Amino acid sequence: MGDTTVNMTGGESEDLPTLNLLHVHYDVKEYIGPWYKGACLRHKSNKKILRDITAQFKAGEITALLGNSGSGKTSLLDVLSCRTNGGVSGKVYYNNQEISKKLIRQKAAYVMQADRLLSKLTVREILTYAAYLRLPGNNSKKDIKIKVQKVINDMGLNTVSDSRVGGLIIRGISGGERRRVTIAIQLLQDPKILLLDEPTTGLDCHTARHLISKLVEIAKRGKIVILTIHQPRSDIFRLFDNVGILSLGEMIYFGMSKDLVPYFTTLGYPCPQYANPLDHYVDLASIDRRGYEEQHNTMFRVHKLIDEYLDSPILQDINDKVMFETLKPRYSFSYRRLFVNLYRERQNWVFRILVAAAYVAVMVAFLLRLQDNQTSIQDRIGLYWQSVSVASFGSIIIAVPTFSNLPSIRDVFYREYRDGLYSIVTFIAAYIVHLIPVQIMSTLVLSAVGYW
Ligand SMILES: Nc1ncnc2c1ncn2[C@@H]1O[C@H](COP(=O)(O)OP(=O)(O)OP(=O)(O)O)[C@@H](O)[C@H]1O
């Protein structure tokens, strides 16, 4: 599979890198009771943080995750970045490859909420030291300088590149610029996936919009950009390609931002004329805990929204896309490659043909002696029994040349299985499927000779 295939102008080619989630659940163990009882004596309970999350994030697109506090936005980013401390079930794939800590370290960068920057250094110095620490040692001084300048340009930090960052006592660059420096540090490694936990928190509306515009530009260069956000302005909402709204750890909407209002309108929740759609629908997905009745009513509404979304064509469409992109291609590529490899193994084919030809010769010699009378019936039955067993005995003979090929197939399988490219079942299924045409051909030949 190709990697980044989005061009610099934002134009997309067919094979975009994607991050797919399929029925992801995230649970943590909670210990209830006083701490001095220790982990063994305290009552353990399973806390469900995320339930049945299916989503697709594509390169070139920016996705915002929203929801009230505690809805599971940060936890979803944690799952995507393999930073969880509980049990994650379901599948998360990057480009049809199941994610692992190693893969995520290579492909993704995570920008946390807090900006931890050394106050006495300038923006350029901070980025240069970060580049020396993060980039491989074979980068020359000149390469580092070029990369630092590139991220400075990308994040629009040119005017402050030689200013000190500053801190609480001595003021330096602004809050928005500090955020952009933090993001620029992560961009040094040219990640394919950029995850940002509430990047606009603490910024005024104008600075927040400017920051999101920069992230849109970064996404257009072929990155997958996913961020969590609280109450974005409506002009910021329009910048997002996709929106995911979470409540109680479940999705109530995941899809294109332009489809958000039509989707909720069909459910009977149109957006009031002058309201910000995101504010309105995040409110709709929130639990009001001020009183029993309010809590009961809002809980009921949220569960209804979750059920509606689970039955929606939007989720069905995402589900189909994720299934298609994760399971089918790997199966078919595994099958196709095995087939091409085995097809080109001439000795394998020669043996198969020789076995079939030898058996046909025996059969013909035997059949020629048979006559059309009562005594030959027993011989004919014996011949048919023999023909049935030829497939299994033939396979044992054919296994001799196949075994010479097995070590390489086995080694490739172990490597790719460890990399999470496919499961054992997929590989065995591909191996069996590739044999079907050969088996059909040889069975047809044998049956035809037997019949005539
Ligand atoms: N390791 C953990 N152990 C126990 N509970 C956890 C753990 N991680 C998350 N949670 C709980 O899961 C829920 C979701 O947390 P999360 O931080 O993902 O919410 P959020 O939507 O990002 O909230 P906020 O907007 O306030 O940051 C919360 O109730 C939180 O307490």
The ligand as a MOL file (V3000), in Angstrom:
LIG
                    3D

  0  0  0     0  0            999 V3000
M  V30 BEGIN CTAB
M  V30 COUNTS 31 33 0 0 0
M  V30 BEGIN ATOM
M  V30 1 N -7.4400 5.3720 33.4870 0
M  V30 2 C -8.6600 5.6820 33.8670 0
M  V30 3 N -9.1770 5.1600 35.0190 0
M  V30 4 C -10.4260 5.4520 35.4190 0
M  V30 5 N -11.2490 6.2580 34.7440 0
M  V30 6 C -10.8100 6.8150 33.6020 0
M  V30 7 C -9.4960 6.5580 33.1050 0
M  V30 8 N -9.3280 7.2400 31.9360 0
M  V30 9 C -10.4900 7.8960 31.7210 0
M  V30 10 N -11.3680 7.6540 32.7050 0
M  V30 11 C -12.7420 8.1590 32.8140 0
M  V30 12 O -13.3480 8.0610 31.5450 0
M  V30 13 C -14.1820 9.1530 31.2820 0
M  V30 14 C -13.7390 9.8510 29.9910 0
M  V30 15 O -12.5400 10.5300 30.2230 0
M  V30 16 P -11.8620 11.4570 29.1330 0
M  V30 17 O -10.6620 12.0980 29.7400 0
M  V30 18 O -11.6580 10.6740 27.9100 0
M  V30 19 O -13.0180 12.5290 28.8880 0
M  V30 20 P -13.0060 13.8400 28.0050 0
M  V30 21 O -14.1960 13.7740 27.1170 0
M  V30 22 O -11.6930 14.0400 27.3450 0
M  V30 23 O -13.2450 14.9390 29.1140 0
M  V30 24 P -12.6580 16.4340 29.2200 0
M  V30 25 O -13.2960 17.2010 28.1270 0
M  V30 26 O -13.1210 16.8910 30.5700 0
M  V30 27 O -11.1620 16.3470 29.1030 0
M  V30 28 C -14.1170 10.0390 32.5080 0
M  V30 29 O -15.2080 9.7350 33.3160 0
M  V30 30 C -12.8150 9.6260 33.1690 0
M  V30 31 O -12.8830 9.7940 34.5400 0
M  V30 END ATOM
M  V30 BEGIN BOND
M  V30 1 1 1 2
M  V30 2 1 2 3
M  V30 3 2 2 7
M  V30 4 2 3 4
M  V30 5 1 4 5
M  V30 6 2 5 6
M  V30 7 1 6 7
M  V30 8 1 6 10
M  V30 9 1 7 8
M  V30 10 2 8 9
M  V30 11 1 9 10
M  V30 12 1 10 11
M  V30 13 1 11 12
M  V30 14 1 11 30
M  V30 15 1 12 13
M  V30 16 1 13 14
M  V30 17 1 13 28
M  V30 18 1 14 15
M  V30 19 1 15 16
M  V30 20 2 16 17
M  V30 21 1 16 18
M  V30 22 1 16 19
M  V30 23 1 19 20
M  V30 24 2 20 21
M  V30 25 1 20 22
M  V30 26 1 20 23
M  V30 27 1 23 24
M  V30 28 2 24 25
M  V30 29 1 24 26
M  V30 30 1 24 27
M  V30 31 1 28 29
M  V30 32 1 28 30
M  V30 33 1 30 31
M  V30 END BOND
M  V30 END CTAB
M  END
